[in-house]
Amino acid sequence: LTDSGATPAEAIALAVPLLLLFGALNAWGFLLIGRVCVETEQPSYVGAWTSTLGPRLAALPAVASLLLCSTAAIACATVIADTGTDLLAALFALPAADVSRTAVLFGCAASV
């Protein structure tokens, strides 16, 4: 947000309510999943999905969850690579173009 000219205080003033809003929406989604599981007497959302829409569509939540997690992992890796490149370039007083994003990602993965 600060790249667009907003001050750090303005960026935080926007980021905190957005973070709270998305957290509340996430909690509401989990609440709805829990209600459906109780209503259908199933221990998981896949079981609830199967009992409401049939076994033909039972794999759909798992596939959707896999795609969501995959895209989130790619987004996270992108942020780590960009931030790590900038931090290492600043730390060693190098031009950002001289720090490899791939090396940053491999280094991060190896350290974990």
C-alpha positions in Angstrom: 0.0 0.0 0.0 2.8 2.4 0.6 4.0 2.1 -3.0 0.8 3.9 -4.1 1.6 6.9 -1.9 -0.2 6.0 1.3 1.6 6.6 4.5 2.4 3.6 6.8 -0.3 4.7 9.2 -2.9 4.9 6.4 -1.8 1.4 5.2 -2.2 0.0 8.6 -5.5 1.7 9.1 -6.7 -0.1 5.9 -4.9 -3.4 6.5 -6.2 -4.1 10.0 -9.9 -3.8 9.2 -9.5 -5.9 6.1 -7.6 -8.5 8.1 -10.4 -8.6 10.7 -13.1 -8.7 8.0 -11.4 -11.7 6.2 -10.9 -13.4 9.5 -14.6 -13.0 10.3 -15.7 -14.3 6.9 -13.4 -17.3 7.4 -14.9 -18.0 10.8 -18.4 -17.7 9.4 -17.5 -20.2 6.7 -16.3 -22.7 9.3 -19.4 -22.1 11.3 -21.6 -22.9 8.3 -19.6 -26.1 7.6 -20.0 -27.1 11.2 -23.8 -26.6 11.1 -24.1 -28.7 7.9 -22.1 -31.5 9.5 -24.4 -31.4 12.6 -27.5 -31.3 10.4 -26.4 -34.2 8.3 -24.8 -36.1 11.3 -21.5 -36.4 9.4 -18.0 -36.1 10.9 -16.5 -34.2 8.0 -17.6 -31.7 5.3 -16.9 -34.4 2.6 -19.4 -36.7 4.4 -21.9 -33.8 4.6 -21.3 -33.0 0.9 -21.8 -36.7 0.0 -25.0 -37.0 2.0 -26.6 -33.8 0.6 -25.5 -34.0 -3.1 -24.6 -37.6 -3.6 -21.5 -39.7 -4.0 -21.0 -38.5 -7.6 -19.9 -35.1 -6.4 -18.1 -36.3 -3.2 -14.6 -35.5 -4.6 -15.4 -31.9 -5.5 -14.6 -30.4 -2.0 -11.3 -32.2 -1.9 -10.4 -31.1 -5.4 -11.4 -27.5 -4.6 -9.4 -27.6 -1.4 -6.4 -28.9 -3.2 -6.6 -26.2 -5.9 -7.0 -23.5 -3.2 -4.0 -24.7 -1.2 -1.9 -25.0 -4.3 -2.6 -21.4 -5.5 -2.0 -20.1 -1.9 1.3 -21.9 -1.8 2.3 -20.3 -5.1 1.3 -16.9 -3.9 3.2 -17.4 -0.6 6.3 -18.5 -2.5 6.1 -15.4 -4.7 6.0 -13.1 -1.7 8.8 -15.0 0.0 11.0 -14.8 -3.1 10.3 -11.1 -3.7 10.7 -10.1 0.0 13.8 -12.3 0.5 15.4 -10.9 -2.6 14.9 -7.3 -1.5 16.1 -8.1 2.0 19.2 -9.8 0.9 20.0 -7.1 -1.6 19.7 -4.5 1.1 21.7 -6.5 3.7 24.6 -7.1 1.4 24.3 -3.8 -0.5 23.8 -5.5 -3.8 21.5 -4.5 -6.7 18.3 -6.4 -6.5 18.9 -7.8 -10.0 22.0 -9.6 -8.7 20.1 -11.7 -6.1 18.4 -14.8 -7.6 14.8 -15.3 -6.6 15.3 -19.0 -7.2 18.3 -19.2 -4.8 16.2 -17.4 -2.2 13.4 -19.9 -2.5 15.7 -22.9 -2.5 17.5 -21.4 0.5 14.2 -20.9 2.4 13.0 -24.4 1.5 16.3 -25.9 2.6 16.3 -24.1 5.9 12.8 -25.3 6.8 
